[in-house]
Amino acid sequence: MREVSRRGVIGMGAGAAAAALAGCGADDARSPVRAEPTRSGRPGAPKQPAVRPIGDGSTAYTGKQPKQPGAPEKLAPGEKPPQFVIFSWDGAGEVGNGLFPRFLKLAEDHGAHMTFFLSGLYLLPESKKRLYRPPNNPVGASDIGYLTDEHIRATLKYTRQAWLDGHEIGTHFNGHFCAGGGTVAHWTPAQWRSEIDQAKTFVQRWRTNSGWTDLPPLPFDYDKELVGGRTPCLLGQDNLLPTARELGWRYDASSPGGRQRWPEKRMGVWDLPLQAVPFPGRSFEVLSMDYNMLANQSHNSTRAPSYHYPAWRKQSAAAYIAGFDRAYRTNRAPFFIGNHFEEWNGGIYMDAVEEAFKHIAATAEKHRDVRLVSFRQFVDWLDAQDPEVLGRLRSLDVGQQPAQGWRRFLEKPRTHPGKSRTNPS
């Protein structure tokens, strides 16, 4: 499940890069479950939303998603924008290491939301792998392993919990092909459509494909839930975007090598890239994803000598924190962090992202202008804003803040938005 930048891992020499490419409103919730008054006027038992099965019952409509923020509001003239932070997870399968529930609990403890990019194959039993017809690859082929039945059941459990906790379920597609003739880098828009259709089918028909009748459905309509994804290895976005637009997707998080600036749309779809952030102790920046930290530290080794681990863990956490602090103190660009449920190099990257998460959450608890949200919640906010205001925000470079302050910079529309100055980070 490595994430690869087609431009190479930022900060690495050419030889190392070739070998080690990577592998809104209130926090309170609004639940569709509501206490109904009794005849005495006191609240009675909660009224459960109706469950309406979809297709074979693998998914179901259960009403509005619980624990969502209030409707996004347009920035008032002169109002400083919030600092949005989006933690996302590629693959999002539970393979017995307890990482999926660990980070669900962390999010719950801090009232945060995340995006889980579910790989469709993680709900397809290996015994049915010939149902998968990957573009430009043999039937049933995959560059990531199929899960055991036990792990599929666990993935269903935590995907269900994630949605009920208010998180977003996106897609990481299926077979994760990053090299050779079948790489996703060469797929056509029509082939991306086939891959997406199959990913959705594996989610929507897990009951038929597994034969299991003892598990509850996933509590959402995936046709409506799925509004964005991240491609394997950050490859193939150019040909994915026409299909994403055709499907009505609202964003794509596949672009590599982004900078900490406010985003814009490509082909009508919000482009939300992984970003380059300061890498403490080094003269270069690194993409905001766990695998890119690993690639720069251990040159693609996931089992490096353990005496490196404490320093690498500290450096990785500090990189995320530096990226957050730079944006928060300057241009307020949204901060995107990508992760995998992996225990590379002793699990230090999971510990690092948890440390960074807690740092950001602590700031959010002190300052209501920091919001830990999903990608979908973030684009809800973007779509509610005045396009002219978003244009001004995009005029700020990395580490820049308005020269005369946010009030003057975002006051009522004028012909020229004014100059900005660089604020060293």
Secondary structure, DSSP 4 states (H G I P E B T S, - for coil): -----TT--TT--HHHHHH-------SS---S-EEEE-TTSSEEEEEPPP-EEETTTTEEE-SSPSSPPPPP-PPPTTPPPPEEEEEEEEE----SSSHHHHHHHHHHHHT---EEEE-GGGGS-GGGGGG---TTS-TT--SSPPPPHHHHHHHHHHHHHHHHTT-EEEE--SS---SSTT-GGG--HHHHHHHHHHHHHHHHTHHHHH---SSPPBSS-HHHH---B--GGG--HHHHHHHHHHHT--EE----SB-SS---EETTEEE---BEEE-TTSSSEEESBHHHHHHHHHTT-SS--GGGHHHHHHHHHHHHHHHHHHHHHTT---EEEEEES--HHHHHHHHHHHHHHHHHHHHHHH-TTEEE--HHHHHHHHHHS-HHHHHHHHTS-TTEEETT-HHHHTSS--SS---EEE---
